[in-house]
């Protein structure tokens, strides 16, 4: 399966806090992001559904 590289920038403190939370769950941040994207792709739903409403 072909893969694509995703790069993003986040503040150091946010990354460090997320790393600690995921570490307690036995995950890396990279794995957590892969799980998130896989879940969205598999279900067709996003946790952001209905959060941002398009304005006409």
Secondary structure, 3 states (H helix, E strand, C coil): CCCCCCCCCCCHHHHHHHHHHHHHCCCCHHHHHHHHHHHHHHHCCCCCCCCCCCCC
